[in-house]
Amino acid sequence: MATSPNNPPLAGRRILVSRPEPRAEETRQALEQAGACSRALPLIAIQPRTLDGRERSLIQELDNFRKIIAVSPNAARLLLEQADDWWPQWPVGLEWWGPGEGTARVFRDAGLPGQAPLSGHDSEALLNCPSFQPETVAGEKVLIARGDRGRELLRDTLTDRGARVEVLPLYERTPIDWPEATLREHLTTFDPDTVLALSGETLKRLLEVGQNADSKLRERCLVVPVERVAQQARDAGFRDVRVAPAMSPDGLIDACGASPSNAE
């Protein structure tokens, strides 16, 4: 979405961003540029893991894989940081994939041919790509760079389709325990009309911290990444839930600016 300084699309809006850093601050700045008053309150921290011998060997043997999948921009960045110690020149012939354009862009910024689904930005969209159909992926070695826990859909589905899958956990997600006063400042005093919770785990943490800090939490508009998380939010009592068309700044701005009747 192109923004005009004379008619910013989010003018007058108060938006709370609860995704992990550094993307929380990046998103907050983008929302401010679109006219919103925005604050960042990360509820989960991304902590790089110390890799064991088997995990380091996966990076040393990148050239044995056909496809590399990073499940998030954080996974892509950490994979490249780890691999940089072993690969002064990147191995050729690999496909570098992410479920969304933001992850693919991390690869492209490093000079790699990052790819993402043409539509959608989740594991389901990735699995719908021609490159991951059984007739293509069967027999191929696939490396999935991710956190220490998460959905097993990619690994299980690709294994069922005949791929030889290895999982490389690069980071841990740990909850951030903010003081009660900080939570009340961001949730009650700031009184956001919209909250960004861009993962199922973030939504879970938001519900936990909001129990005591925000009696109006479920009355606020909630922006989520995919329909799966949207349903979790509806089941938890949120009424105005919007699925972002993309995880890019423009996609999030569009979701925040949509009227409730247009929200998914």
C-alpha positions as CSV (number, residue, x, y, z in Angstrom):
1,M,0.0,0.0,0.0
2,A,1.4,3.4,-1.0
3,T,1.0,5.9,1.8
4,S,0.5,9.6,1.3
5,P,1.8,12.1,4.0
6,N,-1.5,14.1,3.5
7,N,-3.8,11.1,3.9
8,P,-2.0,8.4,5.9
9,P,-4.1,5.2,6.0
10,L,-3.8,4.6,9.7
11,A,-4.2,8.1,11.0
12,G,-5.6,8.2,14.5
13,R,-5.1,4.5,15.1
14,R,-3.4,3.0,18.2
15,I,-1.7,-0.3,17.4
16,L,0.3,-2.6,19.6
17,V,2.9,-4.9,18.0
18,S,3.6,-8.0,20.0
19,R,6.0,-9.9,17.7
20,P,9.6,-10.6,18.7
21,E,12.4,-8.2,18.1
22,P,13.9,-7.0,15.8
23,R,10.8,-7.3,13.7
24,A,8.6,-5.7,16.4
25,E,10.5,-2.4,16.1
26,E,10.6,-2.6,12.3
27,T,6.9,-3.1,12.2
28,R,6.2,-0.4,14.7
29,Q,8.1,2.1,12.6
30,A,6.2,1.1,9.4
31,L,2.9,1.6,11.2
32,E,4.0,5.0,12.4
33,Q,5.0,6.0,8.9
34,A,1.4,5.0,7.9
35,G,0.0,7.4,10.4
36,A,-0.6,5.2,13.4
37,C,0.4,5.7,17.0
38,S,2.2,2.4,17.6
39,R,4.1,0.7,20.5
40,A,6.0,-2.5,20.6
41,L,5.6,-5.1,23.4
42,P,7.4,-8.3,22.4
43,L,6.0,-11.2,24.3
44,I,8.5,-13.8,23.1
45,A,12.3,-13.6,22.7
46,I,14.3,-15.4,20.0
47,Q,17.4,-16.8,21.5
48,P,20.0,-18.5,19.2
49,R,20.9,-22.0,20.2
50,T,24.3,-23.5,20.7
51,L,24.5,-26.3,18.0
52,D,25.6,-29.8,18.8
53,G,27.9,-31.8,16.7
54,R,25.2,-33.4,14.6
55,E,23.6,-30.0,13.9
56,R,26.9,-28.4,12.9
57,S,27.5,-31.3,10.5
58,L,24.2,-30.4,8.7
59,I,25.5,-27.0,8.0
60,Q,28.9,-28.3,6.9
61,E,27.1,-30.6,4.5
62,L,24.7,-28.1,3.0
63,D,25.8,-29.1,-0.5
64,N,24.3,-32.6,0.1
65,F,20.8,-31.1,0.2
66,R,18.6,-30.1,-2.7
67,K,16.2,-27.8,-0.9
68,I,16.7,-25.5,2.1
69,I,13.6,-24.3,3.9
70,A,13.7,-21.6,6.6
71,V,10.4,-21.3,8.4
72,S,10.8,-17.6,9.3
73,P,13.1,-14.6,8.7
74,N,14.8,-15.3,12.0
75,A,15.5,-18.9,10.9
76,A,16.9,-17.7,7.6
77,R,19.2,-15.1,9.3
78,L,20.5,-17.5,11.8
79,L,21.1,-20.2,9.2
80,L,23.1,-17.8,7.1
81,E,25.1,-16.6,10.1
82,Q,26.0,-20.2,11.0
83,A,26.8,-21.2,7.5
84,D,29.0,-18.2,6.8
85,D,31.6,-19.8,9.0
86,W,31.8,-22.8,6.8
87,W,30.9,-21.6,3.3
88,P,32.9,-18.6,2.0
89,Q,31.1,-19.3,-1.2
90,W,27.6,-20.7,-1.2
91,P,27.1,-24.2,-2.6
92,V,25.5,-24.2,-6.1
93,G,22.4,-26.0,-7.2
94,L,20.4,-25.5,-4.0
95,E,16.8,-24.2,-3.8
96,W,16.3,-21.7,-0.9
97,W,12.7,-21.5,0.3
98,G,10.6,-19.6,2.8
99,P,6.9,-19.7,3.5
100,G,6.6,-16.0,2.9
101,E,8.3,-13.2,1.0
102,G,10.0,-11.8,4.1
103,T,12.0,-15.0,4.5
104,A,12.8,-15.4,0.9
105,R,14.1,-11.8,0.9
106,V,16.6,-12.6,3.6
107,F,18.1,-15.2,1.3
108,R,18.0,-12.9,-1.7
109,D,19.7,-10.1,0.3
110,A,22.6,-12.6,0.8
111,G,22.8,-13.3,-2.9
112,L,20.9,-16.5,-2.9
113,P,17.9,-17.3,-5.1
114,G,15.3,-17.1,-2.3
115,Q,11.8,-18.3,-3.3
116,A,8.4,-18.2,-1.7
117,P,4.8,-19.3,-2.6
118,L,3.1,-17.0,-5.1
119,S,0.1,-16.8,-2.8
120,G,-0.2,-17.5,0.9
121,H,2.6,-17.3,3.5
122,D,2.5,-20.4,5.6
123,S,3.5,-24.1,5.6
124,E,0.4,-25.1,3.7
125,A,1.1,-22.6,0.9
126,L,4.7,-23.9,0.7
127,L,3.5,-27.5,0.4
128,N,1.2,-26.5,-2.4
129,C,4.1,-25.3,-4.6
130,P,5.0,-27.5,-7.5
131,S,8.5,-28.0,-6.2
132,F,7.2,-29.8,-3.1
133,Q,4.8,-32.2,-4.8
134,P,5.5,-35.9,-4.5
135,E,6.6,-36.4,-8.1
136,T,9.2,-33.6,-7.6
137,V,10.4,-33.9,-4.0
138,A,10.5,-37.7,-3.6
139,G,14.1,-38.8,-3.0
140,E,15.4,-35.3,-2.5
141,K,17.2,-34.2,0.7
142,V,15.5,-31.3,2.4
143,L,16.8,-29.2,5.3
144,I,14.3,-27.4,7.5
145,A,15.8,-24.5,9.5
146,R,13.4,-23.6,12.4
147,G,13.1,-23.0,16.1
148,D,13.4,-25.7,18.8
149,R,9.7,-26.4,18.6
150,G,6.8,-25.8,16.4
151,R,4.4,-27.4,13.9
152,E,5.6,-30.7,12.3
153,L,3.5,-30.3,9.2
154,L,6.4,-29.5,6.9
155,R,8.6,-32.4,8.1
156,D,5.8,-34.9,8.3
157,T,4.2,-34.1,4.9
158,L,7.5,-33.9,3.0
159,T,8.6,-37.2,4.6
160,D,5.3,-38.8,3.5
161,R,5.9,-37.5,0.0
162,G,9.2,-39.3,-0.1
163,A,11.7,-36.6,0.8
164,R,14.7,-37.2,3.1
165,V,14.1,-34.5,5.7
166,E,16.5,-33.1,8.3
167,V,15.4,-30.5,10.9
168,L,17.9,-27.9,12.2
169,P,16.7,-26.1,15.3
170,L,18.5,-22.8,15.4
171,Y,16.8,-20.8,18.1
172,E,14.6,-21.1,21.2
173,R,11.5,-19.0,21.8
174,T,11.3,-17.9,25.4
175,P,8.5,-15.9,27.1
176,I,9.3,-12.4,28.2
177,D,8.1,-11.7,31.7
178,W,7.3,-8.0,31.7
179,P,6.5,-6.2,35.0
180,E,2.8,-5.8,35.6
181,A,3.1,-2.0,35.4
182,T,4.6,-2.3,31.9
183,L,1.8,-4.6,30.7
184,R,-0.8,-2.2,32.0
185,E,0.9,0.8,30.4
186,H,0.9,-0.9,27.0
187,L,-2.5,-2.6,27.2
188,T,-4.7,-0.5,29.4
189,T,-3.2,3.0,29.4
190,F,-2.1,3.1,25.8
191,D,-5.5,1.4,25.0
192,P,-4.7,0.1,21.5
193,D,-7.6,-0.4,19.1
194,T,-5.6,-3.1,17.3
195,V,-3.1,-5.7,18.4
196,L,-0.7,-7.6,16.1
197,A,-0.2,-11.3,17.2
198,L,1.6,-12.9,14.3
199,S,2.0,-16.4,15.6
200,G,0.0,-18.9,17.5
201,E,2.5,-18.8,20.3
202,T,2.3,-15.1,20.5
203,L,-1.5,-15.3,20.7
204,K,-1.2,-17.7,23.6
205,R,1.2,-15.4,25.5
206,L,-1.1,-12.4,24.8
207,L,-4.0,-14.2,26.4
208,E,-1.8,-15.2,29.4
209,V,-0.5,-11.6,30.1
210,G,-3.9,-10.1,29.3
211,Q,-5.7,-12.0,32.0
212,N,-4.8,-9.5,34.7
213,A,-3.6,-6.6,32.7
214,D,-6.3,-5.9,30.1
215,S,-10.0,-6.6,30.8
216,K,-10.8,-5.3,27.3
217,L,-8.4,-7.5,25.4
218,R,-11.0,-9.5,23.5
219,E,-12.8,-6.4,22.4
220,R,-9.7,-5.2,20.5
221,C,-9.1,-5.8,16.8
222,L,-6.6,-8.6,16.4
223,V,-4.4,-9.1,13.4
224,V,-3.0,-12.6,12.8
225,P,-0.9,-14.3,10.1
226,V,-3.1,-17.2,8.9
227,E,-6.6,-18.6,9.2
228,R,-5.5,-21.3,11.6
229,V,-4.4,-18.7,14.2
230,A,-7.5,-16.6,13.4
231,Q,-9.7,-19.6,14.4
232,Q,-7.7,-20.0,17.7
233,A,-8.4,-16.3,18.4
234,R,-12.1,-16.6,17.7
235,D,-12.3,-19.7,19.9
236,A,-10.7,-17.6,22.7
237,G,-13.4,-15.0,22.4
238,F,-12.0,-12.3,20.0
239,R,-14.7,-10.9,17.7
240,D,-12.8,-8.7,15.3
241,V,-10.0,-10.9,13.9
242,R,-8.2,-10.0,10.7
243,V,-5.9,-12.3,8.7
244,A,-3.1,-10.2,7.1
245,P,-2.7,-10.7,3.4
246,A,1.0,-10.8,3.8
247,M,3.6,-10.3,6.6
248,S,5.2,-7.4,4.8
249,P,4.6,-3.9,6.1
250,D,2.1,-3.2,3.4
251,G,0.2,-6.4,4.2
252,L,0.0,-5.5,7.9
253,I,-1.0,-2.0,7.1
254,D,-3.8,-3.3,4.9
255,A,-5.0,-5.6,7.6
256,C,-5.0,-2.9,10.3
257,G,-6.8,-0.5,8.0
258,A,-9.5,-2.9,6.8
259,S,-13.1,-2.4,8.1
260,P,-14.5,-5.2,10.2
261,S,-16.8,-6.1,7.4
262,N,-13.8,-6.8,5.1
263,A,-11.8,-8.7,7.8
264,E,-11.5,-12.4,7.4
